[in-house]
Amino acid sequence: MSTKKSKSTKKATKSTRQTTSREEEPVQQAMRAALAQAEQPNASIFCQRLDAAANDFLNKSCAGKQFDQTAGNCNNKSCQTVEEPKIEPCVHLRWGDGPQDQLETEDTEILCITICNPYSNVALNDFTAYILVLNADGTPVANLPDGTPSVLIKPNLMICFDDIPPCDPQNPRKSCVSREVVLLTRGAKVGTYLIAVLYCFQACFTKLGAGVIRVNLVAS
């Protein structure tokens, strides 16, 4: 037996379809733009736009649902800050092909910088290092009279170590990444210097969690 819909129901259905169509339009536009550019070079920006448009559409659509049950840490009033643990990698500076291969005031020396991850439950991702040479008191090293540096390390900016995996007790060397730089000294003063290795990284933890939500089914 067929059931006829009332005019009000039809209008509501039509209105809902029109609303949905209008809401979907930005996503469809992003998809069409991505499709048109899929074979073009440097089209990755369209992936970001497509993700943003789809996520915005789904968030708006889900926010309009009638019922909302939550589980876990759902604080809708304000953002929260996680108390960060102190994460400090191990930094090695190595050089020398023998016991007499010291750093001299007129020298060209290959230095090895090795970053090791001592933690078994965190990865150090996108690890980038910057190197700064200072006097022993932390002041900048003076240039030579002609303006050239007396102590120079190259490269010293944006040295990429990629991702440094968690420490493996069976093979600790797997959690270390090394890069080579060159130390150049020309007319440098005898004495102690500081080589500061500044670094930036993302601490990536892998966690397992679960949100259990109770729902009720009512009779149809």
Secondary structure, DSSP 8 states (H G I E B T S, - for coil): ------HHHHHHHHHHHHHHHHHHHHHHHHHHHHHHHTTSTT-HHHHHHHHHHHHHHHHHHHHT-S-----S----SS-----------EEEEE--SSTT----SSEEEEEEEEEE---SSEEEEEEEEEEEEEETTS-B--B-TTS-BSEEEES-S-EEEEEE----TT-GGGGEEEEEEEEEESS--SS-EEEEEEEEEEEEE---------------
